[in-house]
């Protein structure tokens, strides 16, 4: 039987969750959510032994807000699968659950059929968006490497002769406008990666001040430790709390001795991948950031 999971506050329990709307298809909804940049989980009955109130391959989709469409048979089995799906969305790791419908009286909701079933619950993640601010040589390399690594890149720069399709043929979107005019147009969410590589300190400040107000999963800025500290101090003077910078990777990238734009791009995208995959390889020890993490934040002068 699947492990019992306790409901967490703020979630919509299966008894009140929104089920399949008329004409709504699980696969269509999956694609819609991915386009919106939202995560979800798909639960599929992958094996059946004996009699069950559903069928092999039946599917249930659970959204981030706990609502769902489709069904794998209802009852307590579905309630437990719903709980597991919430955990799968949060941790972005799949789970395999097994149920014996005649084993426990807790399943006495018309579901005691004497059969057994296995359910595979997998996370469905949107293509992560990498928003690169600045369209210089390093940005050009980061866009190429990030695209190869599975990120959809967006380029933002206020210079049209730099931010254009000829320089960034692989980019999903390109904006040649003032940064403040573009911010509201960008679909930044918990799966977004923001990379600040503008042409100067003033532009870096403009972008970083906005970036820390977002829910982006990864925020990084290029520059020496001295530059990073100076930029942060200036933004603090503007009223931005110092705690806002705790999740910023700056200087960005892993310490691999990178020198050329291409090498810097590899170090930055490697850091992005580590964040994306929740790597437990000790990669943070190679981070150059003086802001991200308690040990590195301690380097900041008080």
N, C-alpha and C positions, 0 to 999 in steps of 0.2 A: 504494500500500500504506500502511496506517496506520503512523505513526511508532513505532519500537521504544521501549518503556518498560521501565525496569529495576524489578524487584520491590522493594518497600520492606519493611523489617523489621516483624515483628509482624502481617503480613497472611496470610490464608489463600489459598494459590495455587489456581488452578482445579482442579488435579489432586486436591486434597483437600477442596475446598469442598463444602458440603452442597447438593445439587441438589434439584430439585422432589420434595417428599414426595407420597405417594399422595393424590390428591384435592385438593391445594393448587393454587389458581389464582393466577396472577400478579397479577391485579387485586385479588383478595381480600387477598393479602399486602400489596400496596401500601397499601390502606386500613387494614389492621391496623397497619402501621408508622407511618403518619401519626397514627393515634390515640395511639400510644405516644410520639409526639414524636420519632421517629427518621427520619433521612434515608436515601435509597436512590437508585439510578440505574436507569433503564430503557433498555436497548439494543434498538433495533428495526431490522430489515433494511428499508430504505426503498426500495431499488431493486436490481433484479437484471438482469444482462445475461449470457445464456448459461446453462450448466448449473452449479448449485451444490448442495451436500448439504443444503440447507434450503429455505426458501420466503420470499417477500416477506411482510412483516408479522410474521415470527417474532420472539419477544421473549425477553429475558433480564433478570431483575431481580437486581441486586447490592446486598446489604445493607451497612451500615457495617462489620460485622465481616469482610467479604469473602465470606461465604457467599452462595449464589445459588439461584434457582429458574428454571425455564424453560431454553431453549437456543436458540442461533441456528445450531447445526450441529456444535459441538464443535471439537476440534483446535486448531491454533495461532491460527486466526482468533478463536476464542472466548477464548483465553488473552490475546490482545492487547486484545480488547474489554474483558475483565475489568480489565486494567491501566488502560485509559482510564476505565472506570467509577469506579475508585477515585479517580482524579484529578478526575473530574467531581463526585463527592460532596464531596471536600475543598474544591475551588474554587467549587462551586456554579455552574459554567458549563458549557453543553452542548458537545459535540464531534461532528464529522462525520468518519467514517473510511471509506476506500475500500480494497478488497482485490482483487487479481488472483490467482485461485487457480492459474493456470498459470504465474505469473511467477517464483516462487522455490521452490527445492527444499525450503525450510524448511516448506512447506505439504504435504509429501509424507507425510501421515498418512491417506491415503485420501481427501484433499480436493482433489486436483488434477483438477478437472472442466473446466478451461478457461474457466470463467465469471468474472464480476466481480460484486461486490456492494458496496453502500454501507450503512453502519450509522450511525444517529443515536443518540447517547447523551445522555440528558437527566437532569438532577437532579430528584428529586421531594422536595420539602421539606415538612415538617409545617407546619400553621398555627402561626405563632409565638405563644407565650403571653406576655401582658403582665401581670405580677403587681403590682398597685398596693397599696401598704401605706399606709393612711390613706384616709378616705372624706369628706374635706372638699370645699370648692368647687373647688380645683385638681384634685383627683383625679377629681371628677365630669366636668370638662372633658376631662381626659386620657383617661378611659375612652371618652368619646364619639368623640374624634378618633382614638384608636388603633383603635377598632372600625371606623371608616370606612376606615382605612388597611390593614385586613386582619389586625389582631391580635385574638386571643381574650383578652378581659380577665378578670381575677380580682381581686376586691376583698377586702381583709382589713383589718378594723378591730375594736377591742374595744368599740365603741359600736353597739348594735343600732339605735338611732334614726338612725344615719348609714349603716351598712352594711346596706342593705335593697334589695329589688327596686324599690320605688317611686322611689328616687333613682338606681338604676343598672339600668334596664330592659334595656340592651344587654349587660350583663356575662354571661359564660358561667358564672361561679361567684361566690358571695358568702359570706364567712365573717365572722360577728359573734362572734368569740372572741378570747381573748388570743393575741398573736402567737406566742409559744412553743408554744402548743397546735396552731397551724395549720401551722407549718413542715414537719413530717413528712408532712402530707397533700398538700403541693403537688408536682406532677410537674415539678420544675425540672430542666432539662438544658441542653445546649449551644445550644438554640434558644430559650431563655427570656430574657425581659427583666424585670428587677426595678426598680421605681420606688418610692423611699422618700419618702413625702409625709405623714408622720404629724403629730400635733398638737403635738409637742414634742421637744426634744433627747433626752430620756431614751428615748422610744420609737424615735426615729431610731437611736440607738445600739444598741438591742436588735435592730432589724431589720438594720442594716448589718453588725453583727458576725456575724450568721448568713449574710447574703447573700454576703460575700466568701469563705465556705467552700464555696459552690456552684460549679457549672460554668457558670453563666448567661453568656450571650453579652454581655449589657448590664446593668450595675448603675449606677443613678443616684440621687442624693439631692438634695433641694431645700435651699436655704439660702444665706446669704452666704458669702463666702470665709472670713471669721472663724469663722462657725459650723462650717463644714466642717473647718477646721483643728483647732478645739477638740474636735469629735467624734472625729476620727482620733487625736488625742493621748490622749484618754481610753481609746479602745479599745486603743491600743498599751500603755497602762499595765496593761490586763487581759491582756496577753500575746499580742495579735495582731500579727504581724510587719508592719512598715511596707510591705513589698513587696506585701502582700495588697491594698493600696488602689490599686496602680498602674493597675488597669483600671477604677476607679470614676470615673464622670462626676459631678463635684460641684464647684460648683453645676451642676445639670443643665440641658440645653437649649442651643440655639444662641443666640448673642448677636445678637438681632434687635430689641432695644429693647422686648421684651414687658413688659406691665404687668398687664393683666387676666388672670383665670384662663384665659380662652379663648385669649389670645395666648400665654401661658406653655405651654399645652397644645400649641399648634402648634409652638413652638420645641422642646419635648421630643420630640414624635413625629417631627419632622423629623430630629432627631439619631438616634432609633431606626431610622428608615428608612435613613439613611446607613450605619449599622452593619449593618443587615439586607442591604443591597444591595452592601456592600463598595465604596461610592462612592469614586472617585478624583478628585473635584471640588475637593479642597482644603478640604472642609467643616470639618476639624479646626481650621482657623485661626479659625473662628467659635465654637469650643467655649469655654465659660466655665470649664471644669474646671481646678482647680489640682492635680489628681491624675493625670488620664489623659494620658499622653504625656510624653516627656523634657523638652521645652521648658517645659511647664506645671508639671511636678513641681518644676522648679528654683525655682519661686516660693515653695515651702514653706520656712519658716524652719528652719534647722538647729539 
